[in-house]
Amino acid sequence: MKKRRYRNLDPAARPATFGELMRWRRERMRKKKDMRFKIGQAPDKQTARLQRNRCDSTITWIGHSTFLLQIAGLNIITDPVFARRMGLDVRLEPPGLPPAELPAIDVVLLSHSHYDHMDKPSLLQLPGSPAVLVPDGLGPAVRKIMKQSCVYEVPWGAYVTIGPLSYHAVPAQHWTKRSLTDTNTSHWCGWVIRQAAAGEERFGTLYYAGDSGYFPGFRAIGDRFPDIRYALLPIGAYEPEWFMGTQHMTPEEAVQAFEDVRADTFIPMHYGAFRLADDTTEEALDRLLAEWHRRGLPRERLTLLRLGETLCDS
């Protein structure tokens, strides 16, 4: 049977050709980048508190696109990747929390199948027996890894409710590939987490964008979910823009996406862990802050977390 191939809302947003990949590789060899700037580890990690917490709402950045979210008594982790290297490149900084220091995980949210978002050893190291939510088409691969877990495939526009929370799969602009023959045979998505039970609105709605280029779908997400409090958006792996533009946002585009979804607070991610493109951690942050200042946005609406740092919303 012919495999289904997924696509973006914009049909022109496609994976790069082999020729384009080789052109980028040739350009990359001529670039010299200073990689010494580091995000740094949080000086006051709240590991013990996170392990016992079932009351307070918290957001802890572990690194790259991995967050530990504690909402309504549930421990949720996004795209867990604790790998020391990605391909030939060694991780730029250690994860903010290792798997052994995590509380038992209730829910795993996967945005797509790329190795920097879906890492088999990392999934197997998670404590607990979590439910795993994945975009359309990714269920069979994850069920082979997480044999003891309940895996839900959620297409764009649908949602799953677990306890007091609902998890909505929303569009992103990206692509997938883990082997030579499986390009776009599973989908990609972002996740919106809403509190479904009455009396649980204190934390509000959280939007985890996963991995995405800039596209008009951000405005549609803001229209559908007008109460987003926190937007976790990627700012890295954008250079060269001619090559990365359809799949990764620049920092300036990420700020526009934040304004499109009309969230209260922007928490940047997808930078500082792996050298997936030619930009550096320092460049991504400098461009983000410059754009924030240029637009005159209040500084208190931008939260820059260190690795392992916890934002408590209680």
C-alpha positions as CSV (number, residue, x, y, z in Angstrom):
1,M,0.0,0.0,0.0
2,K,1.3,3.5,-0.9
3,K,2.2,5.5,2.2
4,R,0.3,8.7,2.9
5,R,2.4,11.8,2.6
6,Y,1.5,14.8,4.7
7,R,2.0,18.4,3.6
8,N,1.8,21.9,4.9
9,L,-1.1,24.4,4.5
10,D,1.2,26.2,2.0
11,P,2.1,23.6,-0.7
12,A,5.2,25.6,-1.5
13,A,6.6,25.0,2.0
14,R,8.4,21.7,1.1
15,P,11.5,19.9,2.3
16,A,14.8,21.0,0.7
17,T,16.1,19.2,-2.3
18,F,19.4,17.3,-2.2
19,G,21.0,20.1,-4.4
20,E,19.9,22.8,-1.9
21,L,21.3,20.7,1.0
22,M,24.7,20.4,-0.7
23,R,24.7,24.2,-1.5
24,W,24.1,24.9,2.2
25,R,26.9,22.5,3.3
26,R,29.3,24.2,0.9
27,E,28.4,27.6,2.3
28,R,28.7,26.3,5.9
29,M,32.3,25.3,5.3
30,R,33.3,28.9,4.6
31,K,31.7,30.3,7.8
32,K,33.5,30.8,11.1
33,K,31.2,31.2,14.1
34,D,32.0,31.9,17.7
35,M,30.1,29.3,19.7
36,R,31.4,30.2,23.2
37,F,28.3,32.1,24.4
38,K,26.2,29.8,26.7
39,I,22.7,30.1,28.1
40,G,23.9,28.7,31.4
41,Q,22.4,26.6,34.1
42,A,19.9,28.0,36.6
43,P,21.7,28.6,39.9
44,D,18.7,27.6,42.0
45,K,17.1,24.6,40.4
46,Q,14.0,23.4,42.2
47,T,14.4,19.7,41.7
48,A,13.0,18.5,45.0
49,R,10.0,20.8,44.8
50,L,9.3,19.6,41.2
51,Q,9.4,16.0,42.3
52,R,6.8,16.4,45.0
53,N,4.7,19.1,43.5
54,R,1.1,18.3,42.6
55,C,-0.5,21.7,43.3
56,D,1.5,24.6,41.8
57,S,1.6,25.4,38.1
58,T,5.2,25.5,36.8
59,I,7.2,25.7,33.6
60,T,10.7,24.4,33.6
61,W,13.0,24.6,30.5
62,I,15.2,21.6,30.3
63,G,16.7,22.7,27.0
64,H,16.1,22.9,23.2
65,S,12.3,22.1,22.9
66,T,12.0,20.1,26.1
67,F,9.9,21.6,28.9
68,L,8.6,20.1,32.1
69,L,5.1,21.5,32.6
70,Q,3.2,21.0,35.8
71,I,-0.5,22.0,35.4
72,A,-3.5,20.9,37.4
73,G,-1.6,18.2,39.2
74,L,-0.2,16.6,36.0
75,N,3.5,16.3,35.0
76,I,3.8,17.0,31.2
77,I,7.0,16.9,29.1
78,T,7.4,18.2,25.6
79,D,9.7,16.6,23.0
80,P,12.0,15.0,25.5
81,V,15.6,14.9,24.2
82,F,18.5,14.4,26.7
83,A,21.0,13.2,24.0
84,R,24.6,14.3,24.4
85,R,25.0,14.7,20.6
86,M,22.9,15.2,17.5
87,G,24.6,13.5,14.6
88,L,28.3,14.5,14.7
89,D,27.8,17.6,16.9
90,V,28.1,17.4,20.7
91,R,25.4,19.2,22.7
92,L,26.4,22.8,23.5
93,E,25.2,22.6,27.1
94,P,23.9,19.8,29.3
95,P,20.1,19.5,29.8
96,G,18.8,21.5,32.7
97,L,17.4,18.4,34.4
98,P,18.5,14.8,33.7
99,P,15.7,12.1,33.4
100,A,16.6,10.7,36.9
101,E,15.7,14.0,38.5
102,L,12.2,14.3,36.9
103,P,9.0,13.5,38.7
104,A,6.9,10.7,37.3
105,I,5.6,11.9,33.9
106,D,1.9,11.7,33.2
107,V,1.8,13.0,29.6
108,V,4.3,13.2,26.8
109,L,3.7,15.7,23.9
110,L,5.6,15.0,20.7
111,S,5.5,17.6,17.9
112,H,7.1,15.5,15.1
113,S,9.6,12.8,14.4
114,H,12.9,14.6,13.8
115,Y,15.6,13.3,16.0
116,D,16.1,16.5,17.9
117,H,12.4,16.3,19.0
118,M,11.8,12.5,19.2
119,D,14.7,10.6,20.7
120,K,14.2,6.9,21.5
121,P,16.7,6.6,24.4
122,S,15.2,9.8,26.0
123,L,11.7,8.4,25.8
124,L,12.7,5.2,27.4
125,Q,14.4,7.0,30.3
126,L,11.3,8.9,31.4
127,P,10.0,8.0,34.8
128,G,6.4,6.8,35.1
129,S,4.0,5.3,32.6
130,P,2.9,8.4,30.6
131,A,0.2,8.7,28.0
132,V,1.9,9.9,24.7
133,L,0.2,12.3,22.4
134,V,1.5,12.4,18.8
135,P,0.5,14.0,15.5
136,D,-1.3,12.0,12.8
137,G,0.7,9.1,11.4
138,L,3.3,8.9,14.2
139,G,1.5,6.5,16.4
140,P,2.9,3.2,15.1
141,A,6.5,4.3,15.5
142,V,6.0,5.5,19.0
143,R,4.0,2.4,20.0
144,K,7.1,0.3,19.1
145,I,9.2,2.4,21.5
146,M,6.7,3.1,24.3
147,K,5.2,-0.4,24.6
148,Q,3.7,0.1,28.0
149,S,2.2,3.5,27.2
150,C,-1.1,4.6,25.8
151,V,-0.4,6.4,22.6
152,Y,-3.0,8.8,21.1
153,E,-2.7,10.0,17.5
154,V,-4.3,13.5,17.2
155,P,-4.8,15.1,13.8
156,W,-4.8,18.9,13.3
157,G,-8.0,20.4,14.8
158,A,-8.7,17.5,17.2
159,Y,-8.0,17.1,20.9
160,V,-7.6,14.6,23.7
161,T,-8.7,15.2,27.3
162,I,-6.7,13.6,30.1
163,G,-7.9,14.5,33.6
164,P,-8.7,18.2,33.8
165,L,-6.6,19.2,30.7
166,S,-7.4,19.1,27.0
167,Y,-4.6,18.8,24.5
168,H,-5.3,20.3,21.1
169,A,-3.1,19.5,18.0
170,V,-2.7,22.7,16.0
171,P,-1.0,23.3,12.6
172,A,2.7,24.0,12.2
173,Q,4.8,24.5,9.1
174,H,7.5,21.9,9.0
175,W,8.3,18.4,7.7
176,T,9.4,15.0,8.9
177,K,12.0,12.4,8.1
178,R,13.9,9.6,10.1
179,S,15.0,7.4,7.2
180,L,15.6,7.5,3.5
181,T,12.0,6.5,2.6
182,D,9.7,8.0,5.3
183,T,9.8,11.7,4.3
184,N,6.5,13.3,5.5
185,T,4.8,9.9,6.3
186,S,3.8,11.3,9.7
187,H,2.5,14.8,10.4
188,W,3.8,17.6,12.6
189,C,2.0,19.9,15.0
190,G,2.0,22.3,17.9
191,W,0.0,21.7,21.1
192,V,-2.4,24.0,22.9
193,I,-3.1,22.9,26.5
194,R,-6.3,24.1,28.1
195,Q,-7.9,23.5,31.4
196,A,-11.1,21.6,30.8
197,A,-12.5,21.2,34.2
198,A,-14.5,24.0,35.9
199,G,-12.6,25.9,38.5
200,E,-9.2,25.1,37.0
201,E,-8.7,28.3,35.0
202,R,-5.9,29.8,37.1
203,F,-3.0,28.8,34.9
204,G,-4.8,29.6,31.6
205,T,-4.0,28.3,28.2
206,L,-0.5,27.3,27.1
207,Y,0.7,27.1,23.5
208,Y,3.7,24.9,22.7
209,A,4.6,25.6,19.0
210,G,6.9,22.6,18.4
211,D,9.0,23.3,15.4
212,S,7.8,25.6,12.6
213,G,8.5,28.2,10.0
214,Y,6.5,31.3,10.0
215,F,3.1,30.9,8.4
216,P,-0.4,32.5,8.6
217,G,-1.6,29.6,10.8
218,F,-0.3,31.4,13.9
219,R,-3.0,34.1,13.5
220,A,-5.7,31.3,13.1
221,I,-4.4,29.7,16.3
222,G,-4.8,33.0,18.1
223,D,-8.3,33.4,16.7
224,R,-9.3,29.9,17.9
225,F,-7.7,30.2,21.3
226,P,-8.0,33.9,22.3
227,D,-6.9,33.2,25.9
228,I,-3.3,32.0,25.4
229,R,-1.3,33.0,28.4
230,Y,2.1,31.5,27.6
231,A,3.5,30.9,24.1
232,L,6.6,28.7,23.9
233,L,8.1,29.5,20.5
234,P,11.3,28.5,18.6
235,I,13.9,31.2,17.8
236,G,16.9,29.2,16.5
237,A,18.2,27.1,13.5
238,Y,17.2,29.8,11.0
239,E,20.5,30.5,9.1
240,P,20.8,30.5,6.2
241,E,17.3,31.9,5.8
242,W,17.1,30.9,2.1
243,F,17.4,27.2,3.2
244,M,15.8,27.2,6.6
245,G,13.0,29.7,6.1
246,T,10.1,27.4,5.4
247,Q,10.9,25.1,8.4
248,H,12.4,27.4,11.1
249,M,11.5,31.0,12.1
250,T,14.0,33.8,12.5
251,P,13.8,35.5,15.9
252,E,12.0,38.4,14.2
253,E,9.4,36.0,12.8
254,A,9.0,34.4,16.2
255,V,8.1,37.8,17.7
256,Q,5.5,38.2,14.9
257,A,4.1,34.8,15.7
258,F,3.8,35.8,19.3
259,E,1.8,38.8,18.3
260,D,-0.3,36.7,16.0
261,V,-1.3,34.3,18.7
262,R,-1.9,37.2,21.0
263,A,-0.4,35.5,24.1
264,D,0.5,37.3,27.3
265,T,4.0,35.9,27.7
266,F,6.7,34.7,25.2
267,I,9.1,32.0,26.3
268,P,11.7,31.3,23.6
269,M,13.1,27.8,22.9
270,H,14.8,25.7,20.2
271,Y,18.2,27.4,20.6
272,G,21.3,26.9,22.6
273,A,21.5,23.0,22.7
274,F,22.3,21.7,19.2
275,R,24.1,23.3,16.2
276,L,21.3,22.5,13.7
277,A,22.0,25.5,11.5
278,D,24.6,28.3,11.2
279,D,23.2,30.8,13.7
280,T,24.6,30.9,17.2
281,T,22.9,31.1,20.6
282,E,24.2,34.7,21.0
283,E,23.0,35.8,17.6
284,A,19.5,34.4,18.2
285,L,19.1,36.1,21.5
286,D,20.5,39.4,20.2
287,R,18.1,39.5,17.3
288,L,15.2,38.6,19.5
289,L,15.9,41.4,22.0
290,A,16.6,43.9,19.2
291,E,13.2,43.1,17.6
292,W,11.4,43.2,20.9
293,H,12.9,46.7,21.6
294,R,12.1,47.8,18.0
295,R,8.4,46.9,18.4
296,G,8.2,48.6,21.8
297,L,6.9,45.5,23.5
298,P,7.0,45.4,27.4
299,R,10.0,43.6,28.7
300,E,8.0,41.8,31.3
301,R,6.1,39.9,28.6
302,L,9.3,38.2,27.5
303,T,10.7,35.5,29.8
304,L,14.2,34.2,29.1
305,L,14.8,31.0,31.1
306,R,18.1,29.4,31.9
307,L,18.5,25.7,31.6
308,G,16.7,24.0,34.5
309,E,15.0,27.3,35.5
310,T,11.5,27.1,36.8
311,L,8.8,29.7,36.3
312,C,6.1,29.3,38.9
313,D,2.6,30.6,38.2
314,S,1.2,30.2,41.7
